[in-house]
Amino acid sequence: MPKRVSAVVIDDDKILLIKRVKPDKVYYTFPGGGIEEKENEKHAMWRELKEELSVDAKVGKLLFEIENQGRKESYFLIDEWLGVPELGGPEKERMNKENQYHLEWVELPDIQNLNNLYPQEAVEKLEKIYGK
């Protein structure tokens, strides 16, 4: 089964999400991506943060794991990094008028009000950890 890593980037009670804007929908996701061959989860998370957010991050503890669309996803806490998060990598290269990616800081308590943050199981697990 393919595996994926996702980042829970926290700073001052805010979480960094990727806002996806397409012609027919707008939704939020967690930064992250697939694990490459011969790569462990923590290295994949570090690489994805470097590519996607343009930061050099310390990969923190594993918060939880879920199965989403037939693949295992591991969610890691990221609360230490160097640099300013800025969209990079394939997401920046693929961005156009019809397919947009935007980084957005959201207050942690507000994630429960986002009905378009995916995957929902991850949102529920985060609410249990950071619920207020």
Disulfide bonds with the S-S distance in Angstrom:
none
